[in-house]
Amino acid sequence: MPLRYNVIEVFTSEEARWQGISVWDAIVDHVRRSGTAARCIVTRGLAGCYENGEIASNKIEILSFNMPIKVEVILPAAELDAVLPGIEEVVTDGIVVVEDMEVRLHRTQKRLIPRQLRVKDAMTTSPQTVSEGTPVSDVIRLLLSHDFNAAPVVDPAGHPIGIITQGDLISRAGMPVRLGLLAQLEEHQIEEFLETVSHRTAGEIMTKPVTTVNEDKRLSESVDIMLKHHLKRLPVINSQGEIVGVIARSDVFHIVTRETPDWKAIKAQNVSVGNITLVRDIMRRDTHTVRPDTPVEEVVRLIDDSDIQRVVVVDSEGKLLGLISDADLLGLFSEHRAGMWDYLIRKLPFTELARKHELLIEQTQARKAADIMKTGLVTVQEDTRIEDAIKIMAEHSIKRLPVIDENGVFKGLVSRDSVLRAGVKQPIE
């Protein structure tokens, strides 16, 4: 059955401008941002003429270079009213024509990361940096006061020579917990630890050499580098090698959310869309699960053994009830920070901790998973498209998203890393 489409044709010229940019460029940008199932092509004529009698030609004897431009936009008829007014607005010089068209087939390939996006389009600019001689204690204070978990190390000329990540602080500086948990402790406890590392410098613990990416590289290339080297962020440099920004996975998520078209709406126009990846194709299925009546002591052991610092709580039928993270455990011991601090700093087993803080261990043994789990979780189903999962994760600042089936049964977790890997597997070149 033929599909009802329209073709919008715009006859304009190279010199035609709208708000300082060429008319054809403004039309292309408008069509791209419309999020519709439209295709657009711009062609430059070899010669032509205009209403005012001017001839356009590349012949030397005429010396007229205001060559004719033709822009064609083809789109489903149902989307004409969403696109046409914007085109008419930007055509300051030209003719706009609309024709009916019968289309037999419309197929397209989905891309998670549009090819025109560059690193500089998504990066965080004016990054906080440190020097080789900066005390580690000051590095930690800097990270605790800002919403990021790494600091590039630069030389006096502003060239990155290393980077200090949360992992470096834990493995090389002896930081007992990740920054998010450290920030929740009492100020005097934080200062107690910072005093132990104040004699060390950034140059001693930084990762070097540092992997960087140029600001003019395609965004998809930066994602590929992060995945290849198992990195969460990259310092961004300019052509002189100076640091101008940082690109992190969260930055990629936010721009993908902003730039990705509404593929569901496009499919609703009978467009055949290929390369669709669903959550079920990328989710992690080996996540630890516990029952609501599982003792907190067992939950602590599972989180200690887990590389994602999370445990999922399910009922007897496997239905999702809640999620417990290491941050939730710290909140449980809010009334007994001294005991928890001993546990974190000295890595004491619970048997040793019991001898030091009997009341704390008694409360731990009395608590169950249901007492500390976080409920009201944002979830997705197995047939959710990955671009929709990205939007949810970006909107709610979620690093791992629970996946359930139509009956609410827990099936797995989706991480930022797995989503980006799936995006890179889609055609990006």
N, C-alpha and C positions, 0 to 999 in steps of 0.2 A: 504494500500500500504506500503510495507516494506521501512524503512528508511536506507540510506546508512551510515554506521558508520565504524570506524576503532578502533581496539584495539592495544594499544602500550604495549608490555610486556618488562619489564627490569629485567634480572636475575643478581643480584649483591650480596653483602655481607654486614654484619654489620660493618666491618672494612673499607670498601671503603669510601673515603673522597673526597670532592670537596671544595676547599677553606676553609678547616677547619671544615666543617659540613658533616654529613653523606650524601651519595649520595641519599638515599631514601628521606631524609628530603628536600634536594635541589629540587628534582623532584616534590614533593608535593607542595612546595612553588611556583615553576615555573608554575605549572598547575593552582593553585589558582589565581595567579596574571595575568594569560593569559586572564581572563574575558570571556572564552569560555564556551560552554555548555558541559563541560567535568566532568566526575566523576573519582575518583582515589582511589585505595585501595592498602594498603601495607600489605603483609603477611610475617611472619617469619617461616622458615622451621624448622622441628624437627631434620633433619639431611640432609647431602648432601656431595658432593665432588666437587673439583675444578680441573682446567686443570693441575695444578702443582702437582697433586696427593694428596693434603691435604684433609683430611676427616674432616667434620664438624659434631660434635655430642655433645650431652649433657651427654654422658656416662662418669662416673668418670674415668674409666680406660684409656680413650682417652684424656680427658682434652682439648678438642678443642671447643672454644666458639665463633669462627668466623662463626656464623650461616648464612645460605643462606637467602637472602631477595628477594622477588618477588614483583615488583611494576606493577600494571595494570592500564592503563588509557584508558577509552572508551569515544569517542567523535565523533561528526558528521564528515563525511569524508571531508567536505568542510573546516574544521578547522584544519586538520592534519598539513598542512604546517606552520600554525601559532604556533604550539606547539612542533612538533617533533624536530626541530633544537635545541631548548633550552634544551630538554632532552638529546639529543646526546652530547651536550657540557659538561654536568655535570657528565656523566657516565665515570669516570676515570678507573673503573674496572667493567666489566660486559658485558652482551649481550643484544642488543636491537632488538626486533622483532615487526613487524607490520603486522596485519592480517585484512582482510576485514570481516565485520560483518553486517548481516541484523537485524535491530531492528524493532520490531512491535510497540513499544510504549515507549515514554519517557515523564515522568511527573515529575514536581518538585514543591516545595513550596517556594515562595519568602520570604526572610527575609530582613527587612530594616537594622537591626544591626546584623552583623555576630557574632555568639556566641563566637568565639575565642578572640574577642577584649576585652581588659581589660581597666580599667580606665586610667592606666598609659600610654596606647598607644595614648590617645587622649588629656590628660590634658595639661594645660599650666604650665610649670615648673617654679621654682624660683619666686613664687608670691610675690608681694609687700604687706607687712604686717605692722600693727601698734600695739602699746601697749595700755594698758588700760589708761595710763596717757597722751597719745598723744592728743594735743588740736584738737578740731573738725575742726578748721580753717586749720590746717595742713593736716588733713585727706582729706578735700575738695581740697586743693592744689595738693595733691598727685593724686587724681582721675582726676582732670582737666588736669594734665600733662601726663596721661597715657590713653590708650584706653580700660578702663574698668570702671564699675560702682559700684564696691563694694571692700571693703578691709577687709580681715580677721584680727581679733584681737587675738594676741598670748601672752602667758605668757613668762617669761624669758627663759624657757626651749624649747620654740618653739612649744608648744601645743596650738591649737586653742581653745579659750574660748568664742569667739563671732564673729560676723561679722557686719560690717556697710554697709548697702545697700543704694541705692538712696532713697528708700522709708523711711528708718530710718532718713536720712538727712532732708527729707521734713516734715515728721510727728513729729519727736522728736527734731530736731534742727531748724525747721522753715525755711529751705531753700525754697525760693519762687517758684523756677522752677526746672525742671530736669537739670542734669549736662550739657547736650548738649546745652540747651538754655542759661544757665548761662555762658558758655564759650564764647558765642557770644556778651556778653555785654561789655561795656567799662571797662577797668582795674580798674579805680577808683570806679566804681559801684560794682564790685566784691569785692574789698577790703573793701568797706563800709559795705557790708554784713558780710564778714569774721570777721571783727572787732567785730560784735555783738555776735559771737559765739566763740571767741577766749578763753573765760574763761571756756568753757565747755570741757569735755574730752570724749575720745572715749568710755570709760567704762560706761559713763552715758547714752549714746544713742544707744549702740550696741544691736543687737538682741542676746539673750542668753536663754538657751544653744544653741550652734550652731550645725546644722545638718552636719555631715561629712560623707565621704565615703573612704574606704580603697583603696589604689592604685591597689591592686590585684583583686578587685571585677570586675565582668563582667561589661562592659560599659552599657549594657542594664539595669542592676540593678541600676546604678546611674541615668539613665533617669527615671526609675520608681520612685525613691526617689524624684527627682525634681518635677515630676508631682503630686505625692501624697501630697507633702507639699507646692505646688505652689511656687517653688523656680526656679530661673534662673541660679543659679550656686551653687557649693558645694566645700568647702575646701577639699582637698585630703590629707590623712594622711598615714604614713607608719606603720609598725608593732609596732613601739615604740610610736605611737600617735603623732609624729612630723609632722608638715605641710610640704608637699613636692610639692604641686601644687594646682591648682584650675581647676575644670571641669565646663564649661559653655555650654549652648545650642549651641552656635556658634562653640565650639570645636567639639561637636557631629556632627554637620552639615558638618564640613570640613572633618572629617575622614570617614563619611558615603559616602560623595562624592568621596573620594579617593578609598574606599574599595568596593563599590557596583558594581557588574558586570553590563554589558550592557544587561539588560533584553530584550530590543527591539531586539538586535541582536540574543539573545538566542531564542526568540520566532520565529525569522525568520528561524531558523533551524528546524521548526516543533515540537518544544518542547512545551508541554502543561504546562503553568506556572500558579499555583494557588496563592491565597491570593494577588491578585492585587488590590490595593486601588487607586482610582482616586481622583483628586482634588474636584470633585463635592460631594464626600462623606464626606469631612471634612471642606469645606469652610464655612465662616460665612456670612450669608445672611442679617443680620439686620443692615448693615452699613448705616450711614446717607449719603444721596445724596442731591445735590443742582444743580440748573441750572446755566449756565454761568453768568446770569444777577442778581444772588442773591447778595444783599448788603453784604459787608464784615462784617458789624455789626452782621448780622444774622449768618454768618459763624463762627464768634468768639463765639457766644452763643452756637452753635451746638458743637463746639470743646470743650468748657468748660463742656458741658453735656456728652461728649463721653468718654468712658473708653480707647479708643485707640488713642485719640488726632489727629484724621484724619477725613476729609470729602471728599467724592468723587464727582467730577463734571461730570454730564451727560447732553446730549442734550435732546430734546423733545421726541426722540425715545428711550431714555435710553442708548445710546451709550457712552462709556467712553471717556471723554475729558481730564481729568486731576485729580490731587490729591492735597489737601491742608492740611498741617500739622501745628502744633503750631510753628514750626521753620520758616515756610513760613510767618506766621503772624508777627513774630519778624523782619524778613527781610523787610517786608512792612514798618515798622516804623523806619527803620535805620536812617532816617534823624531827627527823633524825639525821640531819646533814652530816654531823660529825662521824657517825657510823658509816654512812655511805661514802664519805670522803676517804676513810680508811680503806674501804673496799676498792675504790677507784685508784687511789694513789699506790697502794701496796699490793693490789691484785690479790687480796686475801680470800681464801676459800671460805665458804659460809661456816664451816666448823670453827675456823680460827676467829671469824667475825663474831660468832656466838659468844665466845669467851670474853670478848671485849665489850660487846653491846647486846646484852641478853634481851632487853626489851625490843630492840630492833628485830632480832631474829625471831622472837616470838610472834611479832606482828606479821613478819614475812611468811611464817609457816601457817598462820591463820588465814591469810589472804588467798583468794582464788583468782584465776584469770578473768572471770567475769567482773571482779571488783575494780580492775584497773584498765580493762580494754577500752579502746576508743570506738564509739558507735556512730551511727549516722554517716557512714562512709560514702564517698562518691565512688560509684562503680560503673563499669561498662559490661556489655555482654560480648560473647565470643564472636558474633557477626558484626561488631562495630568496626568501621573502617579506621585505619591508623591515623588518618588526618583528623578524624573526629576525636580520637583518643588524645592526640597532640593538643587540640584546642582545650579539652577538659584539663589536661595536665598543666598547660600554661595558665589557664584562667584561675585554677585553684592552687597553683604552685605545688603540685604533687609530683614526687619523684617516682613513686611506684603506685600503680593503679590496680585495684582488685578487679578480677574478671569473674563474672557469675553467668550461669545459664538462665534460661527462661523461668526456672523454678527457684532461683536464688541460691543454687548450689555453687559453692566456691570451686573455681576451676584453675586459677593461677594468678600471677601478677605480671603486669606489663611495666617495664622500666624505660627510662629515657634512652638508655643505651640500645635496648632492643628495637625501639621505635626508629631511632636514627639508622641503625643497621639495615632495617627494612627499607628505609627511604633511599639509602645509597644503592641498594640492589635494584631499584627502579632505574630506568634509563635516565641518565643525567648528561650524557654527551650528545 
